[in-house]
Amino acid sequence: MNTVIIQDNSFSPMQITVGVGRPVVWRNQGSTAHTVTSGTPASNPGKLFDSGTINPGSGFTFTFSQAGEFVYFCKIHGTVMSGVVVVR
């Protein structure tokens, strides 16, 4: 499973590489709520995916159907909390 852990205002790993058609799971193991939102605050936020609020202990899954580099961030914490999914 391609898993990104959300904790302490960070995504770990910050960059993950997956194959086309493979899901990525983000799991909030921290103590505060976060989002996983595609794009940046200034560039198409949420156009590809937006998890909504992910409370502690919850998660979000998205399957990438095309190759590319997809940046994402937490809408609650801004670009300070961001990551990249590389799809090949």
Buried (B, 14 or more C-beta within 10 A) or exposed (E): EBBBBBBEEBBEEEEBEBEEEBEBEBBBEBEBBBBBBBBBEEEEBBEBBBBEEBEBEBBBBBEBEEEEEBBBBBBBBEEEBBBBBEBE
